[in-house]
Amino acid sequence: MKLKQFFNINTDSMKSMGVLIDKEVSDYIRSKKFIVLLLIVLCTSVASLYSALTTLRHNPPSPDSAQASFFFLQVFTHSDGTLPPFHVFISFLGPLLGICLGFDAINAEYTNRSLTRILAQPIARDGLLNAKFIGALIILVFIFASLICMTVGLAVFWTGLTPSFHECLRLGLFLFVTVAYVGFWLNLALLFSVLWKHPATSALVSIAVWLFFMVFYPMIIGVIAKGMAPGMYASNQEIQSFQNFILSIMRLAPNQLYEDGTLVLLMPKVRSLSPLSMEQMQGAIPTALPVWESVKVVWTQVTALIASTVICFACSYFVFMRREIRA
Amino acid sequence: MATPIIDIKGLHKQYGTYKAVDNLDLQVQQGEIFGLLGPNGAGKSTTILMMMGLSEASAGHISIAGIDPQRNPIDVKKVIGYLPDNIGFYEQRSGLENLELIGRLNGLSTKETRQRAHLLFEKVGLQNVMNKKVGAYSRGMKQRLGLAETLIKKPKILILDEPTLGLDPNGVKEFLQLIQELNRQDQLTVLLASHHLHQVEEVCNRVGLFVKGKLVAQGTIQQLADQLFAQMNPTVTIETNLTDVPQLENILRSQENVIAVDFNDNRFIIQHTYPNTLPIVEIFVKAHVPIHSLFERTYGLDDIYSFYFKDSNI
């Protein structure tokens, strides 16, 4: 009896969660700010993918060459010099998409005074927050999955090559990391939307954080690096520890984590993200890494991305559950 | 007496050192329209939020139809229809979509939701605008839509927080009639929080007066008046056309049966213990002070209210 009761409650809350997610997704699709931003992201991504495809199309690899096995991955990393490759675009514009999805998630309900009304219905309070998050995540998965699939489709159509299972796996992982990266910004914006009552405040703060990591953080690192650079006659060890230090502070920025992660996943030949000494390289066979090995290389990066996403979500969860509902 | 549908005992709510609700006891019977009356910031909304399980009580016990909202907020929200003050809708969506969302959140199937939504739109008189965006609704229409939303779950209890705020007099009248109708038809228990005395007086069976987080009095309006003014002296207001009559004032004050005299401009307010006003009129006649008007004061909800409100400031 108790078990049955337990399950009944569960199915009920699942049902209302479904209704809420449904509402969130349709809200996003209809909202103008989202459509405008989506168009910008789509235009730039399509432009970059298209330019990569057109250059690659005219010199397709012969099917039996070593290059051909990763043709479909190259589409996402190749650049003809005029437009940056797809993954760089995403590392730059993806955050904006995430911020746009999250910055007014909760506080707009406050200012609209619809929060009390929704919470007066028989749903758990966290259901609303979860629905906001899952709804936005569904949108993100759909956007990126369709972008990747369409590109692959176009590449198949133009070159006649077909992607191998290996490539599909890597593209799937690429999708996962991309969603995790944009999901981080989504959650940061969601947290700000719980913390501040005005959507304008949370939007501005989110964009400030984004700008900081995109523009100012590399500059600051540049300054630090200049100040700390070892002298001309420094030992090998000193140089190496300096490089390691700079790399690790660079990786505090989520976009650096994302770029590292996608680089390894999309370029199977990359075997390490930190500098390798000649001794380490000695005897290595210049060939592509298996998927699992690449995953191992980027494990820390991806874990860090997901962890920061989870931390942001946990914080918003904590603040939201304790918050007085009174508008 | 049957067990009350709303039973609150010793409820406290504290924000820091500020006591929003202080040792509240309140019982409401099934089928009653109960008016929670009090000035802004008296703790009415806080009490309601605690009854809904949307806010944590600092101490005390609440039972709503046998459910403890502090422990089972989701179950309580199934039996209570709550219309918050200043309700907000998703303005980009039509009234029907807004209502259907609430219906489906209450676990109704799509078909059932649609059926009930159509019935309710007719009931609250919005059937012609249900496909319009809520952004285009007037205040009164939004309030009616809000009422329809509270009804779609077929609640046992209806809690309305300042439902008539911002409505025009006609809208208020219609809204209150609608509430009375619902109460009669479905034996719905209604808790109406308001600071509009006259509206509360019109529809409520019983009222509770809320001041600074305390329920200072409750009962029917007649009971409240009796309680309060049983020991009060009759008061008479007399207007003259003279503005300077110190002599008369002194005479009045020297009378044994006159308790208090208040004179300003040309108006006397006299509290007395005479059985009627005749002796007072005689004094006026003797002093050759013409009487412009005379009326005996009776006590209504206004006086009850201002009495308690004044009391609370001490």
HADDOCK unambig.tbl for C-alpha pairs under 7 A between the chains (distance, minus, plus):
assign (segid A and resid 16 and name CA) (segid B and resid 105 and name CA) 5.08 0.50 0.50
assign (segid A and resid 16 and name CA) (segid B and resid 107 and name CA) 6.78 0.50 0.50
assign (segid A and resid 19 and name CA) (segid B and resid 104 and name CA) 6.77 0.50 0.50
assign (segid A and resid 19 and name CA) (segid B and resid 105 and name CA) 6.40 0.50 0.50
assign (segid A and resid 112 and name CA) (segid B and resid 88 and name CA) 5.38 0.50 0.50
assign (segid A and resid 113 and name CA) (segid B and resid 87 and name CA) 5.89 0.50 0.50
assign (segid A and resid 113 and name CA) (segid B and resid 88 and name CA) 4.44 0.50 0.50
assign (segid A and resid 114 and name CA) (segid B and resid 87 and name CA) 6.52 0.50 0.50
assign (segid A and resid 114 and name CA) (segid B and resid 88 and name CA) 4.48 0.50 0.50
assign (segid A and resid 114 and name CA) (segid B and resid 89 and name CA) 5.46 0.50 0.50
assign (segid A and resid 117 and name CA) (segid B and resid 84 and name CA) 6.96 0.50 0.50
assign (segid A and resid 117 and name CA) (segid B and resid 87 and name CA) 7.00 0.50 0.50
assign (segid A and resid 120 and name CA) (segid B and resid 77 and name CA) 6.11 0.50 0.50
assign (segid A and resid 120 and name CA) (segid B and resid 82 and name CA) 6.52 0.50 0.50
assign (segid A and resid 121 and name CA) (segid B and resid 77 and name CA) 5.67 0.50 0.50
assign (segid A and resid 121 and name CA) (segid B and resid 78 and name CA) 6.98 0.50 0.50
assign (segid A and resid 121 and name CA) (segid B and resid 105 and name CA) 6.67 0.50 0.50
assign (segid A and resid 121 and name CA) (segid B and resid 106 and name CA) 6.48 0.50 0.50
assign (segid A and resid 122 and name CA) (segid B and resid 74 and name CA) 4.61 0.50 0.50
assign (segid A and resid 122 and name CA) (segid B and resid 75 and name CA) 6.69 0.50 0.50
assign (segid A and resid 122 and name CA) (segid B and resid 77 and name CA) 4.89 0.50 0.50
assign (segid A and resid 122 and name CA) (segid B and resid 78 and name CA) 5.52 0.50 0.50
assign (segid A and resid 122 and name CA) (segid B and resid 106 and name CA) 6.14 0.50 0.50
assign (segid A and resid 123 and name CA) (segid B and resid 74 and name CA) 5.97 0.50 0.50
assign (segid A and resid 124 and name CA) (segid B and resid 74 and name CA) 6.59 0.50 0.50
assign (segid A and resid 324 and name CA) (segid B and resid 55 and name CA) 6.60 0.50 0.50
assign (segid A and resid 325 and name CA) (segid B and resid 54 and name CA) 6.84 0.50 0.50
